[in-house]
Every structure is written in C-alpha cells, then in structure tokens.
Amino acid sequence: MKRKVEILAPAKNLVQGIAAINAGADAVYIGAPLYGARTNATNSVEDIAEMVAYAHLFKAQVFVVLNTILYEKELEPCQKLIHELYAIGVDALIIQDMAILEMDLPPIVLHASTQANNRDPKHVKFLKDAGIQRVVLARELNLDQIKEIHEASDVELEFFVSGALCVSFSGNCYMSIANGERSANRGSCAQNCRLPYNLVDGTGKTLIANSHLLSIKDLDLSDQLPNLIEAGICSFKIEGRLKDIVYVKNNTSFLRRKLDAFLENNDSFQKASSGKTFYNFEPEMDRSFNRGYTDYFVNKRKEKIGSWDTPKSQGQYIGKVLELKANGYVIENSDQLNNGDGLYFINESGEADGAQINIIINNIVVPNTFKSLAIGTEIYRNSDAEFNKIVEKENSAVRKISVDLVFTETNDGFLLVATDEDGHISMATLETEKEVAKNGNDTLPNIKTNLAKTGNTPFMVENIEISFSNNWFLPISKVNEVRRTVLEQLIDIRINEYHREEFQITKTDHPYPVQELDFTYNVSNHLARKFYKRHGVTEIEKAFEMQWDPGKSRVMVTKYCVKYELGKCARFQRDTMGEKVVEPLTLTHGDNAYKLKFNCKPCEMEIWEKDAELEFIDEDEQLEFVSKKR
C-alpha cells in the first residue's frame, strides 16, 4: 500500500484556508478562537466548520492549533472547545500542553506541536506511546537525526519546509516575556529576535552596531522533499498563519508542483488528497515575502544563515544598478519590473532601504522617491505588483475532481450516473417523454458538449459514455438540469462519506525519558504535572511565565551561532577564524542587554539576561571534549 505524503498549508482565516486547498494543499492548519500560538490568527468555530466541509470535499484535512501552554482557569474551557471542534468534524488538534492528554476527550487525533521541542528519539517515542499520532519535529534537525527518530518510532512525522524560522528552539524562547511580559508560549511573541542589536565584546568594544544579529533567513527545503520522504517525513509544512493570501497560494502551489513531480509514477508514495489544481500564474517562492533563503541545518551546519540587514522582506533578485539618471536608475533585467513594484536594496550608508516604482520610461526605472545609489548596487523586488494582482484573484488557482459520466435511458426517461476519481457515485433521473430528433441530425455530440460543462462546480469531466437505443432529442435545458443535479448531489455525497480517522486517548504510565523537568518543559497547570508524575517524573519546575527572575534568566537556546556568522567558530572555522573574539559577547538594544554563551559540545548558543552570573568554559577545552567523544 502506498504511503500518503501531504502539503500542509497555513490558514489565517477561512478565505485563506479555502485558497490553500484550491492551490493544492492536502491539509490546512488553522487557529481556534483561543489557545493558538498566534493570537492574531483566530477563527470562530462556525468558520472552522465551513473550512472542514470545504476541505473534506477534496479529502483534505483540517488541523486546529491549540498549542499554547494553559493556565488553570483555561483547562475547562479548553476541554469544552475540543469537544466543539470534534463535533464539527476537525481531523486533528496540534497541541503543546500535556494537560490536554489528561482531559476527558472525544476520540480526536492529537499532534504534538513543534512547540513541544521534539528533537530527541526517546521523547518522540514517548509521545507516540502516550497516544500522539503525529509529531511536528524541531526545525533544527538534520536528515540523519530525522531518520534516527523515524527508526525509533512509527509515529507520523511532520517537518517545516518553507517560511520564517524561529531562531530559538521552539517552545523555549523567553525573550519576549522577559522583555515585555508577552509570552511566546501564550501566542503573543513580540519578535525581539528581529530587533537591531549592538554586539559588544568582553573589553567593551562594539564589534557590530545596529544590526539584526538574531534575525535569520527564511526556510526553503523545496529541493529536499525526496530526501525528507526517505528520512521518514510524511507532511511538509508551510509556515505562515500571519502571512497574506498571495504568500499562501504561491508557496502552496510551488510545493505542490515539486511534490507532484516526485510522486509521478512512484510506486511507494501517493498524494494525500483528491483533485488537480490548475494555475494561471507561475509559482515562484521568491516572489512572496522572504528574507533570503536557507536550508537551515537539514544538511548540517554549512552556510551562514543570518539576515542581519533587515528582518523585512528582501524578495526576488533582479539585477545590479548599471547607471544613474536624473530621476531614476538603469537596472539589469529591468524588463522584469512593473509600475508599482517595491524595490529593496542596501543604500550608500550600508542600511537596508527601498522605494516603490512610479513608472518605467525608456528603460529607466523611476521611483516615487529618488535615492542616490552606487553603481553595482544589487536590486531586489520585494513587492511584485502584477504578480500579486494575478494571484489574489479567486480563479488564479482552481482545483477540480475528475468525474466520469454515464448517460443511459430508462423506461420513463433517462439516467445520469457520475462516478468520481475516488469511487463515489451520484445518480439522477430525468423523467420525460422520449422523442426522436426530427431533423435526423445526431444528437449525441450536442448532449456530450453540455454534459461536460461543469462551470463553477469542483468537478471536471474526464469521460462521457452515452448509451441510447435511438437518436433521442433532448432539450439542452433538461441536459443541464440533470447534470447540475447529479453534481450537486456528488458534493454532498463526498462530504458525508468522508472518513475521519479517530483515536481515543487512554491514560498510560510508561516512563518519561528523564525524571527531572526544568522550566523549558513549560508546565503551567496541575493536569500537566499530573501527567508527568504518572510517567515517573519526580521533579517538575514551574514554567518560565510563573517564576521569571528579572534580569537573571536564560531566555533562549539556539543552534544559530553569532560567532559562526562572524567567522570566529573554533570548531568549524579554526583555520580561517583569525584573532579570537574576547568573551563574553553581549547584545544590546536600548536598555536591554543579553549575554551570549557558546556551548561547543552540543554546538548551541545560549542567550542570558544581563544580570545573570555565567560560568564560561574555555572553548579549547570544549573542543578537546568533542574531539575525544568522536
């Protein structure tokens, strides 16, 4: 039996969710009224119900995101909401808080959010044995680590393949709440990582000023889909529940084509939903919001991944400035540009800057505000006016389900039978007095032409078979009527006959891999404590939000490394690093300061608040340990 693989798209709202399905998504993930990690992307239960019906028409799934940590007063309302979501047909919930596994739940499938920090094979296997049906893996993993997790458990594995990257291990970033009491684990991240910082060394010298030193490029693993499938991934996730509809349609369409090319004539894997999408635009990921792209760590640590100039969109590379005119620029490949496009460039002060094209005359690109640029300045387009206009249209991506029609006669009229690509059958009769065509012309071609007209329905006719005993005349209005009836019925049949996978959580007591949990496990209520204690955990620290010690806390752990970006990593760049930097390195932004601690053993960087007392281990000692371990 072929294994299903899916494209999983974000849905900020109902409109964007439907657009994602039309663009080829096999599943969408959408926020509920509460408890999702994007407070600006919430939806009513009624809208989610409509989303479910539309998705199920194409055998696509709807996952609802309930991935914040929960406080005591929220446990009962959350349980009530879960029952409502189950009742409207939601396929699965994406959760972080283990309290949910202690609730009185309906038989709804649960997925462990990437916020649960799913990096370790033992942790992932534990979740599977506890009843979790899918695990959303941490973004930092490489192919070997993914394969190791897959081999340790048969749980479904989901992995982000495009979109913005959290610089921190997901679920373990506390910069936002430490800096302004907005908890990322409660859906209110202030994105402190995208702010400009100064980098100061241990002597007080400013090494870099006013750069976005924690901002990293966006993810693009579109070329890695076959490798990820081989490693065990079944779901390819697009980040972006706060992005616009052009981003969602463009990214979904691009990945759909990539995956379909892999699946074509493949005997081991198959598409996870029905229908085929037709586009009137050419999807290209760099034509939507992006900060430049990286494959992150999927192929281990290689290229630098920082996006230090700006956290805003860089967009699509166009070409270099060839010449300056009185009011505009001559740019390489300017024939790709259009009036209204947004341009991105680094200005003569070394800062990220931009302008909007007012008009293009005689090969001269005239911006709304002229800014002097050096010859050779690289120009990017971060807003493609014509592309956006096309993609925003509802019919820019249309999804159709294949149908075969058989039209036969009965004793008192005619019968139309529609069989779709999944084997669903709809029948409609046309009771009418039979009359042979008087002019002797063959009526079948005209009947076939009108049976094939599916219009705005989600169907396209592949084959038509007409079996008549005579050259019967049929008014076109009657043919259209029976066709409409059979296809409208088929919509209801597909939705009603949709099979939702269900799973009833039962309480388990298999041991958790560790017995002591620190604050990074985000335990914020008594049900989560009860869950872990039943699984053998003896010591449980409160979540950061409930015990923060201002000025002295560790607020982030990340695989991203500022020293590596500087070319000063003694582990990977020893031969080219030159003079060592004097530690501790400190990031400052206004009154806020963060100390950086570099752990070479696990190849991680820690970020601590300014008043924290840190013990710095000599880098060479760490490297000697790593070398011996190898």
Legacy VTK file of the C-alpha trace (Angstrom):
# vtk DataFile Version 3.0
C-alpha trace
ASCII
DATASET POLYDATA
POINTS 630 float
0.000 0.000 0.000
1.332 3.415 -0.964
2.201 5.795 1.875
0.496 9.182 1.716
2.546 12.366 1.810
0.985 15.789 2.171
1.467 19.514 1.687
0.243 21.260 4.862
-0.600 24.946 4.403
-1.363 27.716 6.907
-4.835 29.248 7.138
-5.035 32.645 8.796
-8.769 32.610 8.182
-11.471 30.815 6.203
-10.768 32.675 2.957
-7.070 31.854 3.037
-7.775 28.270 4.058
-10.045 27.758 1.044
-7.413 29.417 -1.156
-4.780 26.995 0.163
-6.991 23.984 -0.633
-7.635 25.350 -4.122
-3.887 25.825 -4.598
-3.285 22.148 -3.875
-2.866 21.755 -0.118
-3.609 18.273 1.227
-4.299 19.765 4.653
-4.513 23.137 6.378
-3.829 24.195 9.944
-5.963 26.943 11.422
-6.347 28.727 14.741
-9.372 28.352 17.006
-10.984 31.212 18.963
-8.449 30.638 21.781
-5.234 28.830 22.769
-3.348 29.065 19.483
0.234 30.351 19.297
-0.817 33.225 17.000
-3.294 35.473 18.804
-3.770 37.484 15.594
-4.928 34.423 13.642
-8.026 33.237 15.484
-11.237 31.903 13.940
-14.776 31.178 15.076
-15.984 27.606 15.408
-18.521 28.379 12.684
-15.796 29.406 10.221
-13.761 26.318 11.080
-16.840 24.167 10.407
-17.139 25.727 6.942
-13.422 25.147 6.412
-13.858 21.475 7.360
-16.689 20.947 4.865
-14.738 22.533 2.023
-11.534 20.621 2.776
-13.323 17.289 3.150
-14.860 17.753 -0.285
-11.319 17.229 -1.626
-10.431 14.638 1.034
-8.104 17.227 2.548
-7.757 17.527 6.305
-8.167 20.368 8.798
-5.924 20.578 11.850
-6.770 23.087 14.572
-3.924 24.676 16.501
-4.307 24.643 20.298
-0.606 24.936 21.052
-0.249 27.433 23.869
0.523 26.455 27.434
-2.604 26.542 29.563
-3.288 28.210 32.897
-5.568 26.627 35.497
-8.627 28.706 34.643
-8.316 27.725 30.978
-8.380 23.948 31.394
-12.153 23.543 31.496
-12.904 25.992 28.630
-10.215 24.309 26.542
-11.769 20.885 27.070
-15.183 22.283 26.086
-13.690 23.802 22.928
-12.103 20.482 21.969
-15.494 18.761 22.113
-16.955 21.503 19.886
-14.153 21.070 17.372
-14.628 17.313 17.311
-18.366 17.773 16.735
-17.813 19.891 13.602
-15.508 17.282 12.042
-11.993 18.619 12.687
-9.404 15.967 11.791
-6.786 16.647 14.478
-5.556 19.086 17.105
-1.990 20.404 17.279
-1.074 20.727 20.957
1.839 21.665 23.206
0.458 21.297 26.739
0.398 17.708 28.032
-2.548 18.725 30.234
-4.748 18.011 27.214
-3.874 14.305 27.448
-5.342 14.313 30.985
-8.681 15.760 29.888
-11.932 13.955 29.153
-11.536 13.947 25.384
-13.584 12.750 22.434
-11.787 10.319 20.080
-9.930 13.078 18.245
-6.432 12.682 16.826
-3.685 14.674 18.572
-0.478 16.019 17.029
2.436 17.259 19.144
3.315 20.819 18.123
6.884 21.795 17.331
6.435 23.948 20.471
6.829 20.685 22.413
10.506 20.767 21.339
10.553 17.442 19.523
14.248 16.796 18.913
15.028 13.544 20.696
14.080 9.989 19.555
13.221 8.916 23.106
10.960 11.935 23.626
9.187 11.345 20.297
8.694 7.639 21.023
7.292 8.528 24.440
4.729 10.836 22.822
3.696 8.110 20.372
3.258 5.593 23.198
1.166 8.175 25.083
-1.277 8.364 22.155
0.102 11.188 19.993
-0.469 10.249 16.348
1.839 12.801 14.730
4.861 14.779 15.889
5.895 18.103 14.371
9.664 17.928 14.515
12.005 20.726 15.571
13.280 22.743 12.626
16.943 22.388 13.660
17.170 18.678 12.884
19.310 17.294 10.080
18.429 14.376 7.822
20.366 11.852 9.914
18.576 12.931 13.099
15.184 12.759 11.385
15.951 9.251 10.169
17.018 8.230 13.681
13.712 9.478 15.117
11.762 7.719 12.355
13.528 4.430 13.052
12.816 4.711 16.798
9.041 5.044 16.363
6.365 4.585 13.705
4.632 7.862 14.602
3.821 10.202 11.693
6.445 12.934 11.281
5.789 16.481 10.086
8.502 18.985 9.172
8.578 22.657 8.186
9.851 23.135 4.633
9.245 26.839 3.930
8.676 30.130 5.689
10.047 32.098 8.620
12.330 30.412 11.133
12.267 30.871 14.904
15.891 31.386 15.896
15.222 29.647 19.221
14.329 26.033 19.839
10.541 26.194 19.521
8.753 26.431 22.842
11.936 27.516 24.592
12.128 31.225 23.746
11.505 33.565 26.645
12.945 36.836 25.284
9.504 38.245 24.592
8.081 37.727 28.064
11.329 38.717 29.781
11.448 41.958 27.829
7.805 42.959 27.987
5.628 40.274 29.588
4.333 38.959 26.252
4.688 35.194 26.276
5.549 33.392 23.039
4.195 30.217 24.653
0.901 32.028 25.111
0.648 33.199 21.489
1.942 36.739 21.965
5.551 36.735 20.756
6.917 40.273 20.383
9.654 39.067 17.989
12.554 40.529 19.935
14.816 38.412 17.731
14.020 40.686 14.775
15.208 43.867 16.549
18.539 45.618 15.796
21.329 44.984 18.308
24.873 46.095 19.006
27.470 43.358 19.561
29.914 44.248 22.331
32.932 42.160 23.306
34.414 41.454 26.738
36.551 44.633 26.651
33.539 46.857 25.994
34.406 47.346 22.325
31.474 47.487 19.910
32.185 44.955 17.185
28.982 45.495 15.196
26.479 48.322 15.564
22.757 48.395 14.890
22.385 45.078 13.050
19.637 42.473 13.285
22.015 39.947 14.806
19.385 37.381 15.803
17.350 37.626 12.611
17.809 34.679 10.273
16.827 33.918 6.703
13.656 32.085 5.769
13.466 28.356 5.161
13.354 26.721 1.744
13.612 22.933 1.628
11.682 22.547 -1.626
14.624 20.717 -3.210
14.871 18.378 -0.229
11.418 16.770 -0.444
12.688 13.386 -1.752
15.416 13.261 0.911
12.943 14.159 3.644
10.497 11.492 2.475
13.292 8.946 2.543
14.175 10.072 6.073
10.579 9.481 7.224
8.660 12.745 6.803
5.036 12.400 5.672
3.872 16.006 5.990
5.573 19.102 4.549
4.535 22.169 6.488
4.470 25.760 5.268
4.939 28.404 7.978
2.760 31.495 7.759
-0.533 31.863 9.631
0.078 35.617 9.670
1.080 35.914 6.011
-1.118 37.234 3.187
-3.091 35.227 0.663
-0.506 35.663 -2.128
2.169 34.092 0.060
-0.081 31.148 0.946
-1.199 30.452 -2.634
2.264 30.936 -4.119
4.122 28.738 -1.612
1.455 26.039 -1.657
1.380 25.954 -5.464
5.164 25.832 -5.735
5.479 22.925 -3.312
2.512 21.140 -4.877
4.297 21.062 -8.207
7.546 19.910 -6.583
5.832 17.073 -4.726
3.716 16.018 -7.712
6.858 15.723 -9.818
8.288 13.334 -7.217
5.059 11.336 -6.888
4.582 10.857 -10.627
4.963 7.158 -11.431
6.102 6.487 -7.857
5.150 3.055 -6.545
5.748 3.774 -2.850
4.071 7.124 -2.155
0.893 8.928 -3.147
-0.851 12.258 -2.829
-2.877 12.588 0.369
-5.974 14.266 -1.113
-8.063 14.384 -4.296
-8.317 16.631 -7.297
-5.938 18.505 -9.553
-5.100 22.204 -9.412
-4.858 24.435 -12.468
-2.937 27.719 -12.210
-2.927 30.870 -14.283
0.319 32.041 -12.687
3.806 30.595 -12.412
4.547 29.944 -8.714
7.961 31.087 -7.512
8.661 31.285 -3.797
11.000 34.277 -4.004
8.157 36.378 -5.422
6.454 36.306 -1.998
7.688 37.559 1.373
11.158 36.230 2.183
14.347 37.326 3.899
16.507 35.306 1.544
16.553 31.530 1.899
18.466 28.866 3.795
18.199 25.098 4.166
18.959 25.748 7.874
20.552 22.618 9.376
18.869 19.861 7.353
22.229 19.226 5.657
24.129 20.100 8.849
25.926 23.380 9.530
27.292 24.893 6.320
26.468 28.349 5.012
25.857 31.423 7.118
22.161 31.929 7.748
21.861 35.390 9.296
19.633 38.102 7.830
21.377 40.968 9.569
20.498 43.860 7.270
16.761 43.773 7.900
14.012 41.484 9.198
11.775 42.698 6.399
11.246 41.041 3.053
14.151 41.026 0.628
12.202 39.374 -2.162
13.377 38.386 -5.634
16.788 39.313 -7.015
16.510 41.422 -10.178
19.973 42.757 -11.042
22.553 45.467 -10.409
22.313 49.206 -10.910
24.143 49.944 -14.172
23.657 53.698 -14.390
22.086 56.609 -12.503
19.879 59.110 -14.292
18.483 62.408 -13.052
15.369 60.808 -11.582
15.892 57.064 -11.822
18.073 54.045 -12.424
19.117 51.803 -15.277
18.923 48.302 -13.808
19.883 44.888 -15.145
16.818 42.873 -16.155
14.541 45.877 -15.685
12.185 44.312 -18.223
11.059 42.059 -15.329
9.850 45.087 -13.344
6.442 46.766 -13.409
4.907 50.022 -12.255
4.026 49.788 -8.558
6.700 47.197 -7.684
8.543 47.575 -4.398
12.350 47.632 -4.573
14.804 46.564 -1.870
18.484 47.498 -1.736
21.326 48.413 0.611
21.830 52.181 0.428
25.074 54.139 0.428
25.034 54.219 4.252
25.049 50.424 4.340
21.426 50.255 5.530
18.507 48.256 4.166
16.324 50.600 2.173
13.686 50.605 -0.513
11.442 52.504 -2.879
8.363 51.964 -4.989
8.465 52.185 -8.782
6.403 55.085 -10.022
6.918 54.450 -13.736
9.388 52.870 -16.166
10.231 55.075 -19.164
12.752 54.219 -21.889
14.385 51.573 -19.725
14.766 53.998 -16.808
13.204 52.874 -13.530
11.741 55.973 -11.861
10.938 55.528 -8.132
8.416 57.537 -6.159
11.324 58.881 -4.088
14.748 59.035 -5.761
17.711 57.906 -3.643
21.279 58.052 -4.851
22.729 54.538 -5.229
26.208 53.321 -6.035
26.759 51.667 -9.404
26.632 47.913 -8.855
24.067 48.083 -6.036
22.050 44.864 -6.059
18.331 45.413 -6.561
15.638 43.069 -5.276
11.883 43.243 -5.794
10.039 42.677 -2.517
6.590 43.530 -3.819
5.587 42.290 -7.268
2.534 44.357 -8.194
1.476 42.425 -11.324
2.128 39.024 -9.741
0.160 39.954 -6.626
-2.735 41.222 -8.724
-2.939 37.920 -10.633
-2.531 35.609 -7.641
-5.039 37.497 -5.492
-7.816 36.647 -7.952
-10.048 33.806 -6.836
-9.601 31.916 -10.108
-5.784 32.056 -10.101
-5.754 28.529 -8.677
-8.714 26.250 -9.392
-8.994 22.690 -8.086
-11.075 20.075 -9.872
-12.074 16.480 -9.084
-12.249 14.082 -12.027
-15.657 12.595 -12.868
-16.856 10.023 -15.388
-20.437 10.321 -16.633
-22.654 7.567 -17.987
-25.961 8.679 -19.556
-28.481 5.925 -20.327
-32.176 5.622 -20.957
-34.854 4.206 -18.672
-38.446 3.150 -19.257
-39.734 6.617 -18.489
-36.784 8.841 -19.323
-33.051 8.943 -18.749
-30.481 8.236 -16.019
-27.192 10.073 -15.444
-24.583 8.359 -13.253
-21.489 10.252 -12.088
-18.507 8.345 -10.653
-15.674 10.470 -9.264
-11.958 9.652 -9.038
-12.423 8.204 -5.540
-15.301 5.917 -6.486
-18.179 7.987 -5.072
-21.349 7.600 -7.128
-24.212 10.009 -7.716
-27.316 9.269 -9.816
-30.069 11.497 -11.126
-33.060 10.637 -13.271
-34.735 12.719 -15.935
-38.357 11.761 -16.435
-39.529 12.896 -19.825
-41.317 11.635 -22.891
-38.819 10.293 -25.427
-38.822 11.907 -28.808
-36.679 11.062 -31.832
-34.871 14.027 -33.377
-36.947 15.221 -36.306
-34.137 16.693 -38.380
-32.187 13.439 -38.355
-29.020 15.086 -37.032
-27.005 13.112 -34.487
-27.937 14.482 -31.051
-25.080 12.849 -29.079
-22.323 15.413 -29.772
-24.515 18.250 -28.516
-25.554 16.287 -25.408
-21.914 15.427 -24.662
-20.874 19.063 -25.008
-23.431 20.166 -22.426
-22.766 17.295 -20.019
-19.106 18.349 -19.981
-19.917 21.892 -18.831
-19.158 21.745 -15.088
-18.853 25.509 -14.631
-18.027 26.641 -11.095
-18.502 23.183 -9.599
-15.426 21.416 -8.119
-15.589 18.787 -10.869
-14.162 18.229 -14.329
-15.491 15.568 -16.684
-12.892 13.098 -17.916
-15.070 10.616 -19.805
-18.645 10.610 -21.068
-20.468 7.484 -22.187
-23.923 7.749 -23.731
-25.905 4.615 -24.399
-29.179 5.305 -26.260
-31.325 2.930 -28.337
-32.311 5.759 -30.669
-31.371 9.268 -31.732
-33.365 10.863 -28.935
-33.929 14.591 -28.874
-33.324 16.274 -25.506
-33.734 19.979 -24.776
-30.409 21.450 -23.617
-32.141 22.858 -20.535
-33.041 19.299 -19.482
-29.476 18.042 -20.025
-28.134 20.941 -17.936
-30.692 20.253 -15.222
-29.798 16.565 -14.796
-26.069 17.400 -14.871
-26.484 20.063 -12.168
-28.478 17.690 -10.006
-26.019 14.818 -10.209
-23.010 17.039 -9.445
-24.686 18.885 -6.570
-25.553 15.517 -5.052
-21.974 14.372 -5.533
-20.690 17.292 -3.444
-22.893 16.223 -0.519
-22.014 12.552 -1.009
-18.256 13.281 -0.891
-18.555 15.327 2.279
-20.928 12.900 4.010
-18.894 9.825 3.078
-15.579 11.405 4.157
-13.740 9.094 6.545
-12.209 10.846 9.541
-9.521 8.944 11.404
-10.243 8.823 15.137
-8.210 7.860 18.178
-9.284 7.683 21.810
-6.564 8.709 24.239
-6.188 6.327 27.187
-4.011 7.104 30.174
-0.603 5.437 30.122
2.185 5.162 32.693
5.267 4.276 30.647
8.328 6.129 31.940
9.299 9.520 30.581
12.944 9.535 29.371
14.045 11.866 32.208
12.902 12.211 35.820
13.566 15.912 36.373
11.994 18.676 34.271
13.253 22.255 34.258
11.269 25.336 33.220
11.781 24.609 29.490
9.118 21.881 29.693
6.588 24.711 30.211
4.492 23.032 32.927
1.910 25.626 33.896
-1.028 23.723 35.417
-1.867 20.805 37.686
-3.009 18.496 34.880
0.341 18.707 33.110
2.084 17.995 36.436
-0.219 15.031 36.980
0.608 13.690 33.501
4.358 13.799 34.027
4.223 12.429 37.562
2.235 9.416 36.406
5.019 8.772 33.918
7.686 8.680 36.599
8.895 12.294 36.726
9.902 13.244 40.272
10.942 16.901 39.992
8.965 19.448 37.957
9.957 23.088 37.738
7.286 25.696 37.010
7.024 27.268 33.570
9.131 30.394 32.995
5.994 32.538 32.909
5.245 31.569 36.520
8.699 32.072 38.062
10.663 34.577 35.991
13.606 36.140 37.827
14.002 39.516 36.055
17.443 40.215 34.677
18.972 36.865 35.566
17.330 34.276 33.329
18.335 32.250 30.312
15.897 33.364 27.637
16.939 31.318 24.620
18.882 28.309 23.386
19.605 28.106 19.666
21.614 26.210 17.052
22.239 29.553 15.363
25.630 30.953 16.362
26.771 34.559 16.213
30.439 33.522 16.332
29.937 31.235 13.337
28.300 34.098 11.441
31.357 36.235 12.267
33.725 33.536 11.053
35.047 33.051 14.604
33.915 29.486 15.312
36.875 27.457 16.596
35.087 24.205 15.798
34.251 24.718 12.124
36.374 27.728 11.139
39.578 27.202 13.144
41.818 27.544 10.102
40.286 30.824 8.917
38.987 32.487 12.105
41.960 34.793 12.677
42.066 36.522 16.040
39.663 35.218 18.678
36.911 37.470 19.976
37.098 38.439 23.637
34.209 36.989 25.593
31.671 37.445 26.994
29.902 38.820 23.943
26.874 40.958 24.718
23.900 42.048 22.617
22.420 45.445 23.481
19.262 47.169 22.339
18.382 50.336 24.221
18.322 49.453 27.915
18.208 45.736 27.227
21.359 43.629 27.247
21.886 39.908 26.729
24.990 37.829 27.338
25.915 35.120 24.853
27.249 31.764 25.998
28.659 29.314 23.460
28.428 25.579 24.116
30.625 23.782 21.611
29.771 20.283 22.880
26.147 20.337 21.624
27.005 23.164 19.164
24.496 25.588 20.674
24.342 29.219 21.751
22.578 30.408 24.901
21.202 33.899 25.478
21.032 35.193 29.052
19.769 38.422 30.588
22.401 40.964 31.607
22.446 40.289 35.377
22.923 36.538 35.032
26.106 35.139 36.557
27.618 32.794 33.993
30.475 30.379 34.089
32.309 30.410 30.781
34.077 27.176 29.816
37.252 27.556 27.802
36.481 26.970 24.143
39.550 24.779 23.573
38.540 22.528 26.482
35.102 22.066 24.942
36.611 21.245 21.568
39.010 18.765 23.130
35.987 17.057 24.731
34.172 16.952 21.400
37.233 15.514 19.683
37.609 12.749 22.288
33.896 11.963 22.066
34.227 11.462 18.294
LINES 1 631
630 0 1 2 3 4 5 6 7 8 9 10 11 12 13 14 15 16 17 18 19 20 21 22 23 24 25 26 27 28 29 30 31 32 33 34 35 36 37 38 39 40 41 42 43 44 45 46 47 48 49 50 51 52 53 54 55 56 57 58 59 60 61 62 63 64 65 66 67 68 69 70 71 72 73 74 75 76 77 78 79 80 81 82 83 84 85 86 87 88 89 90 91 92 93 94 95 96 97 98 99 100 101 102 103 104 105 106 107 108 109 110 111 112 113 114 115 116 117 118 119 120 121 122 123 124 125 126 127 128 129 130 131 132 133 134 135 136 137 138 139 140 141 142 143 144 145 146 147 148 149 150 151 152 153 154 155 156 157 158 159 160 161 162 163 164 165 166 167 168 169 170 171 172 173 174 175 176 177 178 179 180 181 182 183 184 185 186 187 188 189 190 191 192 193 194 195 196 197 198 199 200 201 202 203 204 205 206 207 208 209 210 211 212 213 214 215 216 217 218 219 220 221 222 223 224 225 226 227 228 229 230 231 232 233 234 235 236 237 238 239 240 241 242 243 244 245 246 247 248 249 250 251 252 253 254 255 256 257 258 259 260 261 262 263 264 265 266 267 268 269 270 271 272 273 274 275 276 277 278 279 280 281 282 283 284 285 286 287 288 289 290 291 292 293 294 295 296 297 298 299 300 301 302 303 304 305 306 307 308 309 310 311 312 313 314 315 316 317 318 319 320 321 322 323 324 325 326 327 328 329 330 331 332 333 334 335 336 337 338 339 340 341 342 343 344 345 346 347 348 349 350 351 352 353 354 355 356 357 358 359 360 361 362 363 364 365 366 367 368 369 370 371 372 373 374 375 376 377 378 379 380 381 382 383 384 385 386 387 388 389 390 391 392 393 394 395 396 397 398 399 400 401 402 403 404 405 406 407 408 409 410 411 412 413 414 415 416 417 418 419 420 421 422 423 424 425 426 427 428 429 430 431 432 433 434 435 436 437 438 439 440 441 442 443 444 445 446 447 448 449 450 451 452 453 454 455 456 457 458 459 460 461 462 463 464 465 466 467 468 469 470 471 472 473 474 475 476 477 478 479 480 481 482 483 484 485 486 487 488 489 490 491 492 493 494 495 496 497 498 499 500 501 502 503 504 505 506 507 508 509 510 511 512 513 514 515 516 517 518 519 520 521 522 523 524 525 526 527 528 529 530 531 532 533 534 535 536 537 538 539 540 541 542 543 544 545 546 547 548 549 550 551 552 553 554 555 556 557 558 559 560 561 562 563 564 565 566 567 568 569 570 571 572 573 574 575 576 577 578 579 580 581 582 583 584 585 586 587 588 589 590 591 592 593 594 595 596 597 598 599 600 601 602 603 604 605 606 607 608 609 610 611 612 613 614 615 616 617 618 619 620 621 622 623 624 625 626 627 628 629
